[in-house]
Amino acid sequence: MADKATQGLVESGQVETIDSCSSPGGFMAQLFTGRRTFVDALVDVRPRNALAFAAEVAQHQGYHLLRRVRSRGGA
């Protein structure tokens, strides 16, 4: 079912690229060959920095730092 939906989206011309966001060894990786590496990005387009945006950036960076530490066996 997912492969037919994906094929339909790509053939419609409305979608150029699609990916599953699953882990590299997951089930969806079998359906989506030629996967690309994606990154998270936070962009504030307002003329001045907001405290809420700074807090979100700090949370995002802290989350990824702790994941790296955990994956190295440090936590």
Legacy VTK file of the C-alpha trace (Angstrom):
# vtk DataFile Version 3.0
C-alpha trace
ASCII
DATASET POLYDATA
POINTS 75 float
0.000 0.000 0.000
2.763 2.467 0.918
4.638 1.720 -2.280
1.526 2.449 -4.401
0.864 5.705 -2.549
4.493 6.747 -3.015
4.464 5.838 -6.698
1.251 7.815 -7.194
2.699 10.913 -5.510
5.887 10.832 -7.571
4.036 10.182 -10.842
1.630 13.069 -10.133
4.501 15.536 -10.548
3.511 17.268 -7.289
6.255 15.561 -5.276
9.892 15.347 -6.320
11.310 13.394 -3.379
9.783 11.332 -0.598
11.325 9.490 2.344
10.009 7.552 5.316
11.881 9.098 8.284
12.357 5.580 9.660
15.609 4.239 11.025
18.132 3.008 8.421
17.498 -0.648 9.251
13.720 -0.332 9.587
10.958 -1.818 7.470
10.386 1.378 5.468
14.054 1.462 4.439
13.306 -1.570 2.282
10.691 0.410 0.328
12.673 3.623 -0.048
15.940 2.836 -1.789
18.557 5.521 -2.380
17.711 7.294 0.874
19.289 10.625 1.705
20.478 11.946 5.027
18.125 14.547 6.472
18.837 17.112 9.140
16.698 19.138 11.500
16.813 22.885 11.021
15.364 25.721 13.064
15.182 29.088 11.327
13.834 32.287 12.859
12.849 34.727 10.104
11.598 37.490 12.359
13.536 40.762 12.419
14.698 40.263 16.008
15.445 37.212 18.123
12.704 35.950 20.390
13.218 34.319 23.778
10.943 31.423 22.776
13.084 30.695 19.718
16.285 30.787 21.785
14.717 28.349 24.267
13.686 26.005 21.451
17.186 26.074 19.959
18.726 25.324 23.375
16.314 22.420 23.917
17.026 21.034 20.445
20.795 21.246 20.884
20.634 19.735 24.368
18.510 16.835 23.176
20.945 15.953 20.397
23.969 16.375 22.667
22.494 13.963 25.200
21.703 11.438 22.449
25.336 11.571 21.270
26.604 11.123 24.816
24.245 8.204 25.383
25.236 6.498 22.125
28.891 6.657 23.174
28.041 4.923 26.449
28.642 8.025 28.550
25.199 8.114 30.134
LINES 1 76
75 0 1 2 3 4 5 6 7 8 9 10 11 12 13 14 15 16 17 18 19 20 21 22 23 24 25 26 27 28 29 30 31 32 33 34 35 36 37 38 39 40 41 42 43 44 45 46 47 48 49 50 51 52 53 54 55 56 57 58 59 60 61 62 63 64 65 66 67 68 69 70 71 72 73 74
